[in-house]
């Protein structure tokens, strides 16, 4: 393929990923806030997790990866610092918590990760 076709393919991948981010964010919020209380709820959760895993597998096959966050040095190109706070565990400038996942296609940032940075 020529460079123009590759750029067009990458642009389409980024557009699809951005369209799916709200769905992925909703899955992430739900998994973080809801705990099944019985077998029926556990089965439902498993079905939702399967759907989520299928989306993430498709992202992986397209070359879309999550931005590394906690424990990495803050990088303004892939991280959006929503706040900073002192940390006994991490040095200044290191990401200490992730609020929202970020995604990359190769070196292109589809969406920066929303993070807290050690001050």
C-alpha positions in Angstrom: 0.0 0.0 0.0 1.1 3.5 -0.6 1.5 6.2 2.1 -1.8 7.9 1.2 -3.8 4.7 1.6 -2.1 4.0 4.9 -2.9 7.5 6.2 -6.5 7.0 5.0 -6.8 3.7 6.8 -5.3 5.1 10.0 -7.7 8.1 9.9 -10.7 5.6 9.6 -9.4 3.6 12.5 -9.1 6.7 14.7 -12.6 7.8 13.8 -14.0 4.4 14.7 -12.1 4.3 17.9 -13.3 7.7 18.9 -16.9 6.7 18.2 -16.5 3.7 20.4 -14.9 5.4 23.4 -18.1 6.4 25.0 -19.3 2.8 25.0 -15.9 1.6 26.4 -16.0 4.3 29.1 -19.5 3.2 30.1 -18.3 -0.4 30.4 -15.3 0.8 32.5 -17.6 2.8 34.8 -20.1 0.0 35.2 -17.4 -2.6 36.0 -15.9 -0.3 38.6 -19.1 0.5 40.4 -21.3 -2.6 40.2 -20.8 -5.9 42.0 -23.0 -8.9 41.2 -24.9 -10.1 44.3 -26.1 -13.5 43.0 -25.5 -16.1 40.3 -27.9 -14.5 37.8 -26.2 -11.1 38.1 -22.8 -12.8 37.7 -24.0 -14.4 34.5 -25.2 -11.1 33.1 -21.9 -9.4 34.1 -20.0 -12.2 32.3 -21.9 -11.5 29.1 -21.1 -7.8 29.4 -17.4 -8.5 30.0 -17.4 -10.8 27.0 -18.8 -7.9 24.8 -16.2 -5.6 26.3 -13.4 -8.1 25.6 -14.5 -8.4 22.0 -14.3 -4.6 21.6 -10.9 -4.5 23.1 -9.7 -7.5 20.9 -10.9 -5.5 17.9 -9.0 -2.5 19.1 -5.9 -4.6 19.5 -6.3 -6.1 16.0 -6.5 -2.5 14.6 -3.3 -1.6 16.4 -5.1 0.6 19.0 -3.4 0.4 22.5 -4.2 1.9 25.9 -1.9 4.7 27.1 0.3 3.5 30.0 -0.4 5.6 33.1 0.1 4.7 36.7 3.8 4.6 37.6 5.0 6.3 34.3 6.4 9.7 33.9 3.8 12.3 33.0 3.8 12.9 29.2 1.7 15.9 28.0 1.4 14.2 24.6 -0.6 11.2 26.0 -1.7 12.3 29.5 -4.1 15.0 30.5 -3.4 16.0 34.2 -6.7 16.8 35.8 -5.0 17.4 39.1 -1.8 16.9 41.1 -1.3 15.9 44.6 1.5 14.9 47.0 2.5 11.2 47.0 4.6 9.2 49.4 4.8 6.3 46.9 5.7 8.2 43.7 8.2 10.9 42.8 7.1 14.3 41.5 5.9 14.1 37.9 4.9 10.5 38.0 1.3 9.5 37.2 -0.3 8.1 40.4 -3.9 7.5 39.3 -6.0 7.2 36.2 -9.5 8.6 35.9 -10.1 7.8 32.2 -8.2 5.6 29.8 -6.3 7.0 26.9 -5.7 5.3 23.6 -3.0 5.4 20.9 -2.8 4.2 17.3 0.9 3.8 16.8 2.3 7.2 17.9 -0.9 9.1 17.3 -2.9 9.9 20.4 -6.6 9.1 19.9 -7.4 10.4 23.3 -5.1 11.3 26.2 -5.5 9.5 29.5 -7.0 11.7 32.3 -4.7 11.3 35.2 -3.5 12.6 38.6 0.2 13.4 38.8 2.4 13.4 41.9 3.4 16.9 43.0 
